[in-house]
Amino acid sequence: MSDPLPGESLDQIFRSARTYNQWQDKDVPESLIRATYDLLKMGPTSANCCPARFVFVRTEEAKQRLAPLMSEGNREKTIKAPWTVIIANDLEFHEKIPELFPHNPGAKDWFKDPQNRAETAFRNGTLQGAYLMIAARAMGLDCGPLSGFDREGVDKEFFQSNPETESWTANFICNLAYGDPETLFPRSPRLDFESACQIL
C-alpha cells in the first residue's frame, strides 16, 4: 500500500468531488449504504473507540420528523435527498472499549472523566463523519454535509426517548445520493499550502 491512488480515484474522492444540494432521480440501494458503512468503519480512531453513530433516514415518515428540525435553507434539499445521515456521537462510547480494544480492555478507564469523554467523542466522531463522506464518494455517491439544524431538537426527537440511544448526540447531518451536476456553481477557492501550512 505504498503507491498513490490513480489520478481518477483522487478526482472522484477529492479534486472533482463537490458538495451537492440537488439530486438525480436515481435509486440508491440499501446495499450501497451498508457497503459505505463497512468501508468507513475501517478508519482509525483513538484506541479504536469508534464513538460515531449513524442514523440513516430514508422513509417519508422519518424525513417528516427531521424536516422541521432543519434550518430553512437546508429543509428542502434534505427532504428530496434519497438518504440523509444523522452523524451522532455516543457519549458512552467507552462502554464498548473492551470489545473494540481487546488487547487492553482496561483502556475503558481512560475515559472516566465526562469532559474528556465528550471531547474524545466529538473529535473522533467528527473524523468518522469525514470517513463517511470519503467512503461514500469512493463508492460513487455524492454528499451534501450540513450543519444548519436544531441539534437539541434532533437529540430529543431521535435519541432521548430510546434507552439504547439516549447517550447519543447529533454532530452534523449529511445527505447522500447521486448529485445533479447541472445545479453546481463554480468551485469556491481553497487556501494554498503557504497560507494554511507550516513546516517546522
Secondary structure, DSSP 8 states (H G I E B T S, - for coil): --S---HHHHIIIIIS--B-SSB-S----HHHHHHHHHHHTTS--GGG---EEEEEE-SHHHHHHHGGGB-HHHHHHHHHSSEEEEEEEETTGGGGHHHHSTT-GGGGGGG-SHHHHHHHHHHHHHHHHHHHHHHHHHTT-EEEEE--B-HHHHIIIIITTSTTTTTEEEEEEEEEE-B-GGG---------HHHH----
